[in-house]
């Protein structure tokens, strides 16, 4: 399940300047982090051109698979709370099981979470 802002870079320039940048709403990442901790969901956070996350032994398969499929290098943090206060452009809960993904979606919709 994803929560998207947006970012578009000018790759013709060496510094890859932003053409367009719309991060998630203020405070959204803090709520997503708390939700991921409460429900033991792996969270990808896209910030400053990198995918960041904090896998443990049971969730390491998610970023490793995602990285392989998308050729995306990860920047791991020691504690997911290190990512609080950021203004990322995207965040994803990663699950490999359709039933688990559907359960997240149903819960978020029922509770009307992350509506901003």
N, C-alpha and C positions, 0 to 999 in steps of 0.2 A: 504494500500500500504506500503510495507516495503523496507527498505534500510539496508542491512545486511553486517556486518563484520563477526566476529566469535570469540567464546570463548569456550574452552574445559577445564574443571577442573578435577583434580585428587581427586575424592571424597573418595578415600581410606585413604587419609591423613587428619588429623584434620584441617589443615590450608587450605585445598582445593586449593593447588597450581595450577597454570596454566600449562597445557600441551601445549596448543596452544592459542594464543591471537592475533587477528587481528582487531583493531578498525576501525571505519569508517575513511575515509581520513580526514586529518587536515582541519578544517573549514567547513566540511559538516554539522555538527550539527547546526552551526550558520545559515547557509542557510535554513536548514529545519525548524528551529524555526521561522525565518522571514516569510517563506512561510506559516507556520501554522497560524501565527498571521494575515497575509494579507488576508487569505482565510477562517479564522475561523474554522480550522481543529484541532481536538484533536490529540496531539502527545505523544506517549509513547517513552520514552528514556531508553535504557538498559545500565546501567553503574555500574561498581563495584559490580555486582551480584544482583542489585536491578532494579526494574522498577520505573521510576520517571515520574512525570507529574504534570500539573497545571490545574486541571479542574475548570470550573466555573459552575454555576447553570445549564446551558443548555448542558454542556458536561460531567457532573459527571456520567451520565449513562454509558459512554464508559468504563472508568476504573473499575467501580463497576462490570459491566457485565464481562469484561475481567478477572478481578481478581477472580470472582466466577468460571468461566469456566476453568481457567488455574491454580487455586490455587496459584496465584501470589500475594504476598503482595506488596502494593504500598508505595512509599515514595513521598509524595506530597511536592511541593515547592510553595512558595507564589507567585513567578513570574517566568514564563518560561525562562526569560532571565538569571536566576540563573544557568541554564544548559549550557549556551554558554561557549565555550572554552573547554568543556569536549571532551574526545575521547571515546564515547560510542561504544559498539559493534553492536548496532542495534537501529533503530528508526522506528516507525510505525505510520502512520496516521490511526486512528480508526474511522470507519463509520459503521453503521448497515444497511444502505440502499445500495443495489447493484448499483442503478443509481448514487448515490453520489460517491461511490468508483470508478465506471467507469469514471465519469467526472474528478476525480482527475487524474486518469491514463491517460486519453486522453489529458488533459491539460499539464501534465508533459512531455508526449511524443511529443506533438506538439511543445512545447517551448524548447525541448531538455534540460530539467532541470536535475540536479543531475546525470550527465553522468560519473562522475569520480569514 
